Amino acid sequence: MSATIEVQIPDIGDFDEVEVIELLVRPGDTVAPEQSLITVESDKASMEIPSSAAGVVRELRVKLGDKVSKGSVVLVLESADAATPGAAATAAPSAPAPAPTPAPAPAPAPAPAPAPAPAAAAPAAVVAPATSSPVPAEVRQPPLTLEPGEIVAVVKPHASPSVRQFARELGVDLHRVRGTGPKQRVMHDDVRAYVKGAIAQAVAPAPAAAPASAPAGAGLGLLPWPKVDFAKYGPIESRPLPRIRKVSGANLHRNWVMIPHVTNHDDADITELEAFRVQLNRENEKSGVKLTMLAFLIKACVSALQRFPEFNASLDGDALVLKRYFHIGFAADTPNGLVVPVVRDADQKGILQIARETAELAAKARDGKLAPGDMQGGCFSISSLGGIGGTYFTPIVNAPEVAILGVCRSATRPVWDGQQFAPRLILPLSLSYDHRVIDGAAAARFNAHLAQVLADFRRVLL
């Protein structure tokens, strides 16, 4: 007998009302367990929702742009158990039934058609300032002179919630922004380019030739991005960016552009701490928990955050939100890119517990099994290159946090102790911070306190 199964959105952490940005199956498709069905996106990341069972898609219950949360029904499956010879016979007459379902597909087709029209019209309107004042360029008449049929066919712009919020903050109508992402998706850079282009036209309307070559310049006054046929110089291989890199790349770009970064560098003498760590690992060899320097760094950072609370904060408009909890994120290197798992309530945990938790989170990150909740709620982040090398670098602040600590590989250096040079193990520290919230003097004090704690870990108790 045929059986139907409703596939629902599983537990996706603290995310609620996430937007459906991609449909990966359609009625009539056969899916296997764990096969991706849809892609949803929050303001932090996008994720694919897998199927909990195998079967044939009978009905899709969601469409692009829908908001879903835990328990929302994605689609209805006809159980694969029904695919017996008898069931196949009954399936044949029912095959036409899904046929009408794709029929609505042509219906939305006219909708995307008008959408590029306003977007394409916007660059055309830019030519107007060549013969008129900047005011008409700012008003941008084309959206106001659409045909009645086109107004009825207005389509919701393809953009993530964070892009929509960003556009609202800048007062930008997303219908007027041309998307450069997949499927004409509007990205943060598209909104910035639109705003900068409008400002450039208002401030300097004279150059009429610039808009003519604006398809790649987007009003920024920059040369177009070079188009190069790399294949004519030698063998090449083209591969798509992993989804993690796409999402993290956009976030990093936003953070670097929007946050005024300053980085303070310092050194910490960890000679005694490293000896203590090695001793503990030797004593707890049978416990299965390996103490890494990261566990000590997390605990030391908690001490510094308690001493300097402005580092444990976030900007919310004109207000500074000071947090009374201490959730520390750490950058984990995975085959698909960097992710930042979060150790919660690090102030309430011991070194061994933190070491165990960081090891478990790092293993989940490498296996691609981190849940969204594992990467949320961070107050402060640590990016450690200790196992690779280097001396100092400039980590990018992980918004909405206001600071991040970068550490490199420790090295033995000769240090003058007042009487002679002695070999000491030195750990380089690089503290990047949001200069809108933190001054240079506060950053220097934070790093100095951190170095003191690492040099004598008994200070954690103070």
Buried (B, 14 or more C-beta within 10 A) or exposed (E): EBEEBEBBBEEBBEBEEBBBBBBBBEBBBBBEEEBBBBBBBBBBBBBEBBBBBBBBBBBBBBEBEBEBEEEBBBBBBBBBEBBEEEBEEEBEEEEEEBEEBEEEEEEEEBEBEBBEBBBEBBBEBBBBBBEEEBEBBEEBEBBEEBEEEBEEBBBEBBBBBBBBEBBEEEEBEBBBBBBBBEEBBBBBBBBBBBBBBBEBBBEEBEEEEBBEEBEEBBBBEEEEEEEEEEEEEEEEEEEEEEBBBBBBEBBBBBBEEBBEBBBBBBBBBBBBBBEBBEEBBEEBEEEEBBBBBBBBBBBBBBBBBEBBEBBBBBBEEEEBEEBEEBBBBBBBBBEBBBBBBBBBEBBEBEBBBBBBBBBEBBEBBBEEEBBBBBBBBBBBBBBBBBEEEEEBBBBBBBBBBBBBBBBBBBEEEEBEEEEEEEEBBBBBBBBBBBBEBBEEEBBEBBBBBBBBBBBEBEEBEE
